Amino acid sequence: MNLFAAAEQNNRESAKPLAARMRPATLAEFSGQTHILGDGKLLRRMLDADRIGSMIFYGPPGTGKTTLAELIARQTQRHFERLNATTAGVREVREVLQAAADRLAADGTQTMLFIDELHRFSRSQQDILLPDVESGTISLIGATTANPFFSLVAPLISRSQVFEFRELDKSDLIGMMQRALSDDRRGLASHKVKVQPEALDFLATLSDGDGRRALTALEIAVLSVARTTKLVDQGVAEESMQKRVIRFDPNGDDHYDVASAFIKSIRGSDPDAALYWLARMLESGEDPRFIARRLVIAASEDIGNADPMGLPIATAAWQATETIGMPECRINLAQATTYLACAQKSNASYVAIDAAIADVKQNTLVPVPMHLRDGHYAGAAKMGHGVGYQYAHDGAEGWVNQDYLGVDRQYYNPVDRGREAEFLVRLTELRNRRNSGHH
């Protein structure tokens, strides 16, 4: 036996960052995720009944996915194996699966296989797991920051329970930091440093729900004053926190979720919310041209003819974005965003074209009426093409009572808001005159 083993282990532990040292040893120490772990919640009931199958832990970094997997393995007395999908190959996966099968056959010991960044596995690598997941040879816990319904194969999803992890609340983060400050063995209590409440609040706020980030910043703050003032105030906290890095993946949930919030805020006529989501996208590194395109779409989809100026303003913002780029184009995008958010709203044009397209797809095609067919060629009149067509501008009001479709259809229904309210009055009058046969 190595006489220095204990000392070596202590040295290894002390070298770990605070977030690793303070990793919860029991479920009672685990912070957050009460929506799945609270009394009566699904994961808690599964643990209490010791009916742990395969699971997918999906959520942002620093929310406890790896920690909870280790705690579950410990509580259920399963053998724990851990792989990272960014480094593990097919051969390594097969070796772990074979060892799990041998272990189960030899003494009945079940294996929990935790795979971090599971979405990094190719479809064929994910397929390798299916037989052993289905047979119960392993209990798989896959951790992913990507939406599993987009990034994992459907058979694996159908054989697993998906649990979404949420960002930790500020109170959870403050509680984690306070435990670290009071823990003499794993934490920072031995440094005897006082941390002011506003400093803890600042660190919790800027950590954006990431426990690892909060503890890392706290450790830097404490160590930076441990031999001097022994006081962490907000100024020290600010110096210890790296510049906020906003999570961004052009193919990930944040990209689509923030863009969705942006458009829905415009649709809901809340310019302040729309500006916040615009700022979030710009600060995260979103392509401003993507934002500009979304504004052009919103101008027709959500504002439409209630304010026809919305489209040219959005289009001008798109052109300005293409021409001058960041950072100046943020001003053009903000102008278009606030205009569209404050404009009167109508989706009548959007609803109308979808209704017309559905009609074209689902019903017998309407033949072009003879009088509307092209009559500008020799012989057209002999076939009746264009015969009887009435030129609208010859009418006293620039309108004549003429059938332009040949069947009774009504797709466009203007709303009683903004400029479209004028369209509604005009269109209602013309439809009534056409139906009554009046000129």
C-alpha positions, -999 to 999 in steps of 0.1 A, spaced: 0 0 0 13 34 -8 19 53 25 16 86 7 -17 78 -10 -38 100 14 -15 129 9 -15 125 -29 -53 123 -29 -55 155 -8 -31 172 -33 -52 162 -62 -84 174 -45 -69 208 -36 -58 213 -72 -93 209 -84 -113 241 -91 -139 251 -65 -168 240 -87 -154 204 -88 -145 203 -51 -181 215 -41 -198 190 -64 -227 176 -43 -221 142 -26 -258 135 -20 -291 144 -36 -299 165 -5 -270 188 -15 -281 191 -51 -294 226 -61 -321 234 -86 -342 213 -110 -370 210 -85 -394 208 -115 -381 172 -120 -366 164 -86 -391 179 -62 -415 158 -41 -439 139 -64 -421 149 -96 -413 122 -122 -376 118 -117 -380 118 -79 -406 91 -82 -384 70 -105 -356 73 -79 -378 64 -50 -391 33 -68 -356 24 -81 -370 22 -116 -342 40 -135 -342 34 -172 -324 54 -198 -327 92 -197 -316 122 -217 -306 153 -196 -310 183 -218 -301 219 -208 -275 246 -206 -240 242 -191 -235 244 -153 -270 232 -144 -260 199 -128 -264 173 -156 -232 154 -149 -235 157 -111 -270 144 -110 -260 114 -132 -232 105 -107 -256 109 -77 -282 87 -93 -256 60 -100 -244 62 -64 -279 61 -49 -290 32 -71 -257 13 -65 -250 9 -102 -216 6 -117 -208 40 -132 -191 45 -166 -185 78 -182 -177 87 -218 -174 120 -236 -189 119 -271 -163 144 -284 -134 120 -277 -149 84 -275 -149 63 -306 -169 33 -317 -143 8 -303 -144 24 -269 -182 24 -268 -183 -13 -277 -158 -21 -250 -179 -4 -224 -210 -21 -236 -193 -55 -236 -180 -50 -201 -215 -40 -189 -229 -72 -204 -202 -93 -187 -207 -76 -154 -245 -82 -155 -240 -118 -164 -213 -124 -137 -229 -110 -106 -260 -91 -116 -244 -57 -113 -261 -31 -135 -242 -4 -153 -251 32 -157 -234 47 -188 -231 85 -188 -223 100 -221 -216 137 -220 -222 158 -252 -243 129 -266 -254 150 -295 -218 149 -308 -222 112 -316 -231 104 -352 -263 86 -360 -244 54 -365 -227 58 -331 -260 64 -315 -275 33 -331 -248 12 -315 -263 20 -281 -299 9 -290 -297 -29 -284 -282 -26 -250 -305 2 -240 -335 -18 -251 -324 -50 -234 -316 -32 -201 -279 -41 -202 -271 -5 -195 -290 24 -181 -280 53 -204 -279 89 -192 -270 112 -221 -262 148 -214 -267 174 -242 -269 211 -246 -287 206 -280 -324 199 -283 -325 161 -283 -355 160 -306 -334 176 -333 -299 161 -325 -306 125 -314 -320 96 -334 -357 89 -329 -353 53 -316 -330 65 -288 -355 92 -279 -384 67 -278 -364 44 -254 -355 72 -231 -371 97 -207 -362 133 -216 -356 157 -187 -350 194 -195 -326 211 -171 -332 248 -164 -309 276 -155 -304 278 -118 -323 305 -100 -304 334 -84 -313 320 -49 -298 286 -59 -266 302 -70 -263 324 -39 -269 293 -17 -242 274 -36 -217 302 -30 -226 305 6 -221 268 12 -187 271 -5 -178 300 18 -188 281 49 -172 247 40 -137 244 55 -128 211 39 -139 215 3 -147 252 1 -132 286 10 -138 290 47 -102 285 56 -93 318 39 -116 337 63 -127 362 37 -159 382 40 -181 385 9 -206 413 9 -242 404 0 -242 427 -30 -211 410 -43 -228 376 -41 -259 391 -58 -237 405 -86 -219 372 -92 -253 353 -92 -268 377 -117 -239 377 -141 -236 339 -140 -268 335 -160 -279 304 -142 -246 286 -145 -234 272 -111 -199 264 -124 -194 299 -135 -206 314 -102 -183 292 -82 -153 299 -105 -158 337 -102 -163 334 -64 -130 314 -60 -111 341 -81 -126 368 -59 -118 352 -26 -82 342 -36 -75 377 -49 -81 393 -15 -71 364 8 -37 379 16 -48 416 16 -82 431 26 -100 398 31 -131 416 18 -150 409 -14 -171 438 -23 -189 445 -56 -158 460 -72 -138 429 -65 -167 408 -78 -168 428 -110 -131 423 -115 -134 386 -109 -162 379 -134 -152 375 -170 -171 395 -196 -205 379 -200 -205 354 -227 -239 349 -242 -245 314 -254 -250 312 -291 -252 283 -315 -265 292 -350 -282 259 -352 -292 256 -315 -322 264 -294 -310 298 -283 -308 309 -319 -344 299 -326 -359 307 -292 -345 343 -290 -355 350 -326 -390 336 -318 -393 359 -287 -381 389 -309 -408 383 -335 -436 376 -310 -427 408 -291 -431 428 -324 -464 410 -331 -475 418 -296 -467 455 -300 -441 456 -272 -411 477 -285 -392 474 -253 -392 436 -252 -384 435 -289 -354 458 -284 -342 435 -256 -343 405 -278 -327 424 -306 -299 434 -283 -295 398 -271 -291 386 -307 -266 413 -316 -245 408 -285 -245 370 -289 -230 373 -324 -261 366 -344 -258 376 -381 -276 410 -384 -287 400 -419 -307 372 -404 -324 397 -381 -331 420 -410 -347 393 -430 -369 384 -401 -381 420 -399 -390 420 -436 -410 389 -431 -427 403 -400 -436 435 -419 -459 415 -442 -469 386 -419 -479 407 -389 -483 443 -400 -494 439 -436 -518 465 -450 -527 478 -416 -496 499 -421 -482 495 -456 -451 516 -447 -439 487 -425 -426 467 -455 -405 495 -471 -391 505 -437 -381 469 -430 -367 465 -465 -347 497 -461 -333 484 -428 -323 452 -446 -305 471 -474 -288 493 -448 -276 462 -429 -262 448 -461 -245 481 -470 -229 493 -437 -229 462 -414 -222 463 -377 -220 481 -354 -239 510 -371 -266 489 -386 -279 482 -351 -295 516 -353 -313 508 -385 -325 475 -371 -337 493 -339 -356 518 -360 -374 491 -380 -380 471 -349 -396 499 -330 -417 510 -360 -430 475 -366 -437 470 -329 -457 502 -327 -475 498 -360 -511 486 -364 -512 449 -369 -529 427 -395 -521 391 -407 -549 392 -433 -526 391 -463 -506 362 -447 -538 342 -440 -552 350 -474 -522 336 -494 -521 305 -473 -558 299 -479 -554 304 -516 -525 280 -518 -544 254 -498 -573 258 -523 -550 253 -553 -534 222 -537 -566 206 -524 -593 214 -550 -599 211 -587 -580 239 -605 -602 267 -617 -599 273 -655 -590 308 -665 -623 325 -677 -623 331 -714 -626 368 -712 -594 370 -690 -573 349 -713 -545 364 -734 -560 380 -765 -528 396 -779 -521 373 -807 -536 365 -841 -564 340 -839 -571 346 -802 -605 361 -809 -616 331 -830 -611 310 -799 -629 335 -777 -598 344 -757 -601 379 -743 -635 385 -759 -658 405 -736 -630 417 -713 -638 451 -698 -609 475 -691 -613 486 -655 -599 521 -661 -627 527 -685 -652 526 -656 -662 558 -640 -645 549 -607 -617 529 -622 -638 498 -616 -662 476 -636 -684 448 -624 -666 418 -638 -659 383 -627 -622 377 -624 -622 341 -611 -652 322 -623 -660 307 -589 -671 321 -556 -640 325 -534 -631 349 -507 -595 347 -492 -587 383 -482 -606 397 -452 -591 430 -441 -592 439 -404 -607 470 -390 -574 486 -380 -550 511 -395 -550 516 -432 -566 482 -437 -598 496 -422 -601 517 -453 -596 486 -475 -623 469 -456 -648 496 -463 -639 498 -500 -637 460 -505 -670 454 -487 -687 480 -510 -673 465 -542 -681 429 -532 -717 439 -524 -720 457 -558 -705 427 -576 -728 402 -559 -758 424 -566 -749 429 -603 -747 467 -599 -722 487 -620 
